[in-house]
Amino acid sequence: MGLQSCPEIILCALVRLQLSNAAAMNVADTPPQQLASIRARAQAGMPLKGELMRELIPLFFSPNPKWVVKNPTGAIRRLWEISPNTVVAACVEAFKVLPTAEERAEVVAFQCNLLRKSLPNADNGALQQVVSGSKDADFAYTLACYMADNGLLDFTNWLSERTNNVGKAAVTLQSIVFLTRTYNKAKLRSTAQGDGDSVKLVLSWENLASMLRMLTMVDNETMSQVIPNTDTTLGSQGKIILER
């Protein structure tokens, strides 16, 4: 009951405390004895902070019919001011615990709408930071697809920018792994448009087409890579997707 009575305050306080401890440990002239004390306090509270964050993240970053936070937008706005990276990490954490592609697409839509309501100029800054700042490729692709389906992002340009940032081989692998999990669920955007609702799809044919166009331009050497934990090359898996 305590968490649910003031989750906004607890969430921001936990993050601020963690950042304060980290900042204190990074001060060059902190006396060794004081540094050891700060480190000991931080380590002692780590299990409790971790448990609290696991309880709090679903309240803010996932649809929660059992409990509605009274002021989520204010909390997210404040949390973003304190630590944008924490917001990105929380979005990914809420995403990763869900088992199905449909549930993950739903939570990404919820998070995107939450950030747009919470942060000024989110469409021109914060959302781009979230979709580009995540190290989880599945989350990044799912969010980018949702944003593209709703006119918030040019998917072809995003793929190009991601290639420049992480490399052609990595994007080729990430795209094929993502398509392997989602291509059989692809639908036209027009089939998912409701009255005033956003488009919510696991994968649209439009985004599928963008990825396939990109993959057709990848050289043979890159496509000869073997997908981790399999005996299948990127080229062979890409061919399977195209044939189906």
SEBA-733629 format. One line per 2 residues: their letters; for each residue z, y, x of C-alpha. Coordinates in pm, 1 decimal. Layout:
<rs>
a> Z:Y:X  ... .
</rs>
This chain:
<rs>
mg> 0.0:0.0:0.0  79.6:234.3:292.8 .
lq> -271.5:212.3:433.4  -426.8:277.1:96.4 .
sc> -206.9:578.7:19.8  -333.5:785.5:315.3 .
pe> -606.6:597.0:503.4  -789.3:917.5:602.0 .
ii> -491.3:1047.0:799.7  -416.5:711.6:963.1 .
lc> -777.3:653.6:1069.8  -817.4:993.1:1237.3 .
al> -468.8:975.8:1394.1  -540.6:635.3:1550.1 .
vr> -866.8:753.6:1703.3  -712.4:1075.5:1833.0 .
lq> -424.3:881.1:1988.5  -661.5:641.4:2159.8 .
ls> -874.3:924.3:2298.2  -564.8:1117.2:2412.6 .
na> -440.6:816.6:2609.7  -784.2:765.7:2763.8 .
aa> -806.6:1132.8:2860.9  -459.3:1129.0:3017.4 .
mn> -544.4:824.5:3227.6  -859.0:996.8:3355.5 .
va> -680.6:1310.3:3479.5  -709.1:1301.4:3857.0 .
dt> -370.4:1457.4:3936.2  -160.8:1249.1:3694.4 .
pp> 138.4:1113.2:3892.9  118.0:733.5:3944.1 .
qq> 449.5:672.2:3764.0  338.2:875.6:3459.8 .
la> -1.9:703.2:3464.1  164.7:362.1:3462.2 .
si> 380.2:469.3:3166.1  77.5:593.4:2968.7 .
ra> -109.8:272.6:3041.0  187.3:59.0:2936.8 .
ra> 227.0:245.9:2605.5  -145.2:216.8:2533.7 .
qa> -146.8:-157.6:2606.2  168.3:-216.9:2401.9 .
gm> 15.6:-60.9:2092.4  -330.2:-214.3:2128.8 .
pl> -281.0:-520.4:1901.0  -136.3:-305.2:1621.2 .
kg> -410.0:-42.0:1654.1  -674.8:-312.9:1651.8 .
el> -531.2:-468.1:1335.7  -506.7:-129.8:1163.9 .
mr> -868.4:-46.8:1249.8  -984.8:-382.3:1112.4 .
el> -811.2:-298.0:784.8  -934.5:61.7:772.5 .
ip> -1301.2:20.6:864.1  -1400.5:-165.1:542.6 .
lf> -1227.1:102.2:332.7  -1458.2:371.3:469.4 .
fs> -1775.3:204.5:594.9  -1843.3:-63.1:331.7 .
pn> -1878.2:-52.3:-47.8  -1530.5:-136.9:-171.1 .
pk> -1500.6:-184.0:-548.4  -1131.8:-279.2:-520.1 .
wv> -1027.0:43.8:-353.3  -1199.8:381.1:-341.2 .
vk> -1085.4:624.4:-71.9  -1008.8:961.6:-230.9 .
np> -1167.7:1180.5:37.0  -1404.4:971.4:248.9 .
tg> -1639.9:1257.2:329.8  -1361.9:1475.0:470.3 .
ai> -1230.7:1187.1:681.0  -1575.1:1098.1:818.0 .
rr> -1645.6:1463.0:896.3  -1318.6:1491.9:1089.0 .
lw> -1369.4:1157.9:1261.7  -1717.1:1266.3:1372.5 .
ei> -1568.2:1583.6:1521.8  -1313.4:1376.4:1713.2 .
sp> -1544.5:1097.7:1830.5  -1905.4:1038.1:1714.2 .
nt> -1910.4:713.4:1913.4  -1622.9:580.6:1703.5 .
vv> -1821.0:644.7:1385.5  -2119.6:454.8:1527.9 .
aa> -1895.8:166.3:1637.4  -1727.1:150.1:1295.0 .
cv> -2063.8:138.3:1117.9  -2173.4:-149.4:1340.8 .
ea> -1843.3:-335.1:1295.3  -1868.0:-315.7:914.6 .
fk> -2229.2:-434.0:940.1  -2172.3:-729.7:1171.9 .
vl> -1907.2:-903.9:961.8  -2152.4:-953.8:675.1 .
pt> -2334.0:-1289.4:676.2  -2662.4:-1217.4:496.3 .
ae> -2953.5:-980.0:551.8  -2922.2:-857.3:193.2 .
er> -2555.7:-764.9:235.1  -2629.6:-593.1:564.7 .
ae> -2909.4:-388.3:410.9  -2672.5:-285.9:131.5 .
vv> -2396.8:-171.8:367.4  -2642.6:23.8:583.1 .
af> -2764.5:207.3:272.1  -2402.1:286.3:183.6 .
qc> -2327.9:412.4:535.0  -2640.3:626.1:550.4 .
nl> -2558.3:794.5:220.4  -2194.7:842.9:327.4 .
lr> -2297.9:1015.8:649.7  -2546.1:1238.0:465.6 .
ks> -2273.6:1348.8:226.0  -2012.4:1393.4:499.4 .
lp> -2193.4:1565.6:784.3  -2381.7:1896.4:774.6 .
na> -2745.8:1861.0:879.2  -2701.9:1483.6:903.8 .
dn> -3073.2:1421.6:851.9  -3160.2:1625.7:1161.3 .
ga> -2884.4:1515.8:1395.4  -2611.1:1269.4:1313.0 .
lq> -2827.8:997.3:1160.4  -3062.5:1007.8:1458.1 .
qv> -2761.0:975.3:1687.2  -2631.5:675.0:1493.6 .
vs> -2964.0:490.3:1479.7  -3035.8:562.2:1846.9 .
gs> -2680.9:531.2:1979.5  -2605.5:179.5:1861.0 .
kd> -2630.0:-99.1:2117.2  -2658.5:-354.3:1836.0 .
ad> -3032.2:-402.5:1784.7  -3001.9:-571.0:1444.8 .
fa> -2799.6:-277.3:1310.1  -3037.8:-21.7:1462.9 .
yt> -3345.3:-189.3:1313.6  -3185.1:-231.6:971.6 .
la> -3078.8:134.0:961.7  -3414.9:256.6:1093.9 .
cy> -3597.0:53.7:827.3  -3378.0:198.7:551.6 .
ma> -3426.3:552.5:680.5  -3803.5:504.1:704.4 .
dn> -3819.2:362.0:352.0  -3644.4:674.8:225.0 .
gl> -3840.2:936.9:417.6  -3567.4:1008.2:673.5 .
ld> -3747.7:871.6:976.6  -4098.9:793.0:1101.9 .
ft> -4070.9:424.8:1187.8  -4370.9:414.1:1421.4 .
nw> -4233.9:708.0:1619.6  -3890.8:546.2:1628.5 .
ls> -4036.0:227.7:1777.7  -4217.0:435.2:2038.0 .
er> -3902.9:629.8:2128.9  -3699.3:310.2:2146.7 .
tn> -3959.8:162.0:2379.8  -3927.0:464.1:2606.5 .
nv> -3547.0:433.8:2603.3  -3486.3:60.9:2645.9 .
gk> -3822.1:-68.2:2769.5  -4122.0:-249.8:2626.5 .
aa> -3990.2:-599.8:2695.2  -3660.1:-530.7:2518.6 .
vt> -3823.3:-374.5:2211.7  -4073.2:-659.2:2186.7 .
lq> -3789.6:-913.0:2193.1  -3574.7:-714.2:1947.3 .
si> -3865.0:-666.1:1705.6  -3962.5:-1032.6:1699.9 .
vf> -3602.1:-1151.0:1664.3  -3550.2:-904.3:1377.9 .
lt> -3874.7:-1008.5:1206.6  -3790.7:-1376.8:1244.6 .
rt> -3480.1:-1317.8:1031.1  -3636.3:-1082.5:777.3 .
yn> -4015.7:-1117.8:742.3  -3996.6:-1367.2:454.6 .
ka> -3801.0:-1108.5:252.2  -4057.4:-828.0:290.5 .
kl> -4156.0:-632.1:-21.7  -4353.9:-318.0:-94.0 .
rs> -4144.1:-2.7:-111.5  -4285.7:74.2:-454.3 .
ta> -4129.7:-244.5:-595.5  -3779.3:-129.8:-499.4 .
qg> -3784.6:227.5:-625.9  -3547.0:289.2:-914.4 .
dg> -3471.9:592.8:-1125.5  -3328.0:837.5:-874.2 .
ds> -3201.9:558.7:-648.0  -3288.4:512.0:-284.9 .
vk> -3516.1:229.9:-172.1  -3300.0:-65.2:-64.1 .
lv> -3491.8:-345.1:101.6  -3418.4:-592.9:377.0 .
ls> -3769.8:-519.3:504.7  -4059.4:-329.0:352.9 .
we> -4421.0:-429.5:403.6  -4477.8:-81.7:543.1 .
nl> -4221.7:-127.8:821.8  -4340.0:-483.1:881.2 .
as> -4692.1:-349.5:933.0  -4567.1:-89.9:1183.4 .
ml> -4394.5:-356.8:1390.9  -4694.7:-588.2:1382.4 .
rm> -4925.9:-306.1:1495.1  -4691.9:-237.4:1785.3 .
lt> -4675.6:-605.2:1879.6  -5054.6:-642.0:1887.0 .
mv> -5062.3:-390.8:2172.8  -4810.4:-577.5:2390.5 .
dn> -4955.3:-738.5:2705.0  -4968.5:-1114.7:2758.8 .
et> -4711.1:-1111.0:3037.8  -4448.4:-959.9:2809.5 .
ms> -4536.7:-1196.3:2525.4  -4490.6:-1493.4:2757.0 .
qv> -4114.7:-1427.3:2772.7  -3898.8:-1702.8:2627.2 .
ip> -3665.7:-1600.7:2344.0  -3304.5:-1653.4:2461.9 .
nt> -3145.7:-1984.0:2357.0  -3483.0:-2125.7:2248.6 .
dt> -3789.7:-2287.1:2402.4  -4023.4:-2051.1:2214.1 .
tl> -4212.7:-1763.1:2371.8  -4239.7:-1423.7:2206.6 .
gs> -4612.0:-1477.6:2163.5  -4567.6:-1811.3:1986.7 .
qg> -4303.8:-1674.5:1751.7  -4515.1:-1367.6:1680.7 .
ki> -4805.7:-1593.6:1590.5  -4586.3:-1786.8:1345.5 .
il> -4487.0:-1462.5:1173.7  -4850.7:-1350.1:1148.6 .
er> -4967.1:-1684.2:1006.9  -4702.2:-1683.8:735.1 .
</rs>
